[in-house]
Amino acid sequence: MAVVAQVFTPVKREQRAVWASSYVSDWPSGAITDKNANTMRAACEKMLDTLHVNHMNAIYYHVRAMCDAMYNSAYEPWSSYVSGTRGKAPYFDPFELLVNEAHKRGIEVYAWVNPYRYSPKGHQWGQSELDYVHTHPEWLMQDDYETVLNPGLPEVRQRIVDVCKDIITKYDVDGLVFDDYFYNQDGAPMALDADLYNAYRQGGGTLSQGDWRRENVNQMVADVNNMVKATKPWVRFGIGPAGVACSAASVAQKYGVEPSPGTDWQYNQIYSDPMAWISRGTVDFLAPQVYWNTAGNYDEVTGWWGKIGKKFNRHVYISSYAVEGVKDGWGLDEYLNQVLILRNSMTNGVYGTVYFKYMTWRMLSGKIDGKGQALRHYLLQNVYKYRSLNPAVTWVQPPVHYGTVNNLRVDGDSLRWDAVDNVRYVAYAIPDSVPDSQFQCQPGYMIDMSYGNVQVIPPMKREGHRYAVTILDRWENEYAPVVAGAQVTPAPAPQLVFPAQDATIPELAMMSWQCDNPACTYTLQLASDEAMNQIVANVQLDSTRVQLSTLSGIAPGKYYWRVIARGLNMTDSSSPVQSFTVERLKVTVPATGAVDVELTPTISCSDVNGDALYHFDISTLSSMATTHMAVDSKEPRITIPRYMLGGATTYFVRVTATMGGVTATSDVSSFRTVEVIPAAPQYLNMNADGEMRFPSSIISFKPEEGATSLQVDIASSTSFPARSSYKGKLDPGVFDSPRLGDINGVGKLTPGKTYYVRARYAYNTVATGATAQYTDYSPVHSFVYTEAMPGDVNSDGVVDINDANILINAILGKPAVGNLDVDGNGSIDVADANMVINIILGK
């Protein structure tokens, strides 16, 4: 069972949702009639009770599956999935009931819509006079798999906008979501809409038919988003696309991102391009359907989606598959691990899970330590122990900033307060043992979120607690908590500490501020304008520092910022607005393009102003395809050791900084070193010709400034023939040949033979650029290669104290194995040990 310590860490913001649909027999499970109305109502309430008691906070409810309505539509027929007959009204409006009952339990409702799907293969609907087969047959596009509304028609696009507006106007929904049905699922033949495409081309259009189809979908998404923002701007609009998008390098390059792991089928089959929606800001969230387990590439794909959400400043929730029945790889711990993986990705833009589908999630069970357990109970015990609010919309400046609720009071077993229009509330039970100074609206104290101005106090918290309530706006921003009967005062205004006014800081920098009351919580606001109208980030925090790179949507440029403080019985107070400029992490010294740089330079980069680790890569290639040297440092600078750089050579530098699990990488910078021409190599350990050399022997040369490499030639002939010689180009800063016994392939040495050695340095000049120049060769010296090394008792290629110890043990009569007769006189005695010691001492 894969349970780790972090499973019990309360999470304040996390979507925990389910996809639910009558189409897949969740609720209602059949037609709603006068005879079963009470049973159907009770089933709805039971479904929502199950979600509530297991600390789920949202439901994606299917209201339009096939151009039909599971709600009271002004445009389309009632769905047969809720009434039994298409076009016939059910006994009551199921969506109205669900919204009202969900909100009574503090559960958010997202209306789930299929925008284009009309009917499956061989089925055209027609029971209702409102069916499009009667009213608008020209809108339908049919192939052998299914019939869809033609995305290329402006009238279709407008109808989808009107349908969605009808839904969000009539019902108090919190969100609107599409799933992954766009063009025909099996890949619509190009002939289906060739007439529309040809007309587009004749009108001056230049897109390919595939790109044109994708742009039709993109325009519909943008139109729906614009309508939502104009009608009820707090309603979040999102899409649950297929699990892999943007796997092609050409598509990824278009959006400035890395290709996704896996294979993207949706781009060229249903003409779905989630990257277009999120990069253009026409959705508030994506909920990709990653319907496989961690035995596959779940970690990599969800991590990629998180990075996309963070880059484009939108939420990503991962749709997860609740698998029916017992299947390998889908034990209860699999679902637990998925939650933990996504929580680890929260700093990278993943903010929760949406389970498909409700009934499977509810009924799924397994065994833990041999005991049966329901999935929902297992998750509740381990990762959903405390309630959680949905993630806040951090890219919108809410039109109203609220203070505290008024007239909060305890009324028997309930809390009551004066209602505020179009907000929700969060109630907390604070143990009497917890002082006010330690209360920061932690999730462990949360009773519930409420749409009304009454909250029942749980029986176990009716004594030994005091109670606080906050306003939660429709964008999920939480305001100051107040305790019943408390006097409310303004919070102390925060003082901005870092960055200073007009400072330039790297993207990994740690922002900080001070506040005179440690019990405050904060909203950090970043905007692109001094009036703070064009909000980039509106983030609620409980500490006085935050790493800039953990915020979504931050790119190089100028920003304005302020911090708003609030706390228990303390209303909002704001710091002044200050400005700063964000720049990418960069190499600062040497300046890019610098020349005549010394051979032992200090290389510096942007200071991240925190506990960062820096990794410096230096290469002679601008592509950084190979590394000349790599250095890790806790400081934003390194000094290059002597002899590591060649003269008159252009080097390329890239720095990667990591702090708090977040990484930033600089652009590649370059510099050219000063010209220094080295002398010819001089030997350090070749005293005379004809000396013996062994497998462990090396040939050493005197280091020379300015050399880019050392070439060592070893051959059995003084002509050094290429086909039989060792010709080694040694790495920078290396002035010793390999151990002779390690030379393999061409030039491998044979025991008993005489070999010759020579060497020369390569170097560059300003005049010749990267074309290597060479010094004269060193004098040629010879040696005799032998495998038998006197004194190497244990045959490990080196004579050392281990060999002496083996001999001493043998002389003392202890078990010993090896080349014990060192002097070759036929006996093993002190003379052999003395000889080994003399060799070790260099005598």
Order of alpha helices (4+ residues) and beta strands (2+ residues): beta-alpha-beta-alpha-alpha-beta-beta-alpha-beta-beta-alpha-beta-alpha-alpha-beta-alpha-alpha-alpha-beta-alpha-beta-alpha-beta-alpha-beta-beta-alpha-beta-beta-beta-beta-beta-beta-beta-beta-beta-beta-beta-beta-beta-beta-beta-beta-beta-beta-beta-beta-beta-beta-beta-beta-beta-beta-beta-beta-beta-beta-beta-beta-alpha-alpha
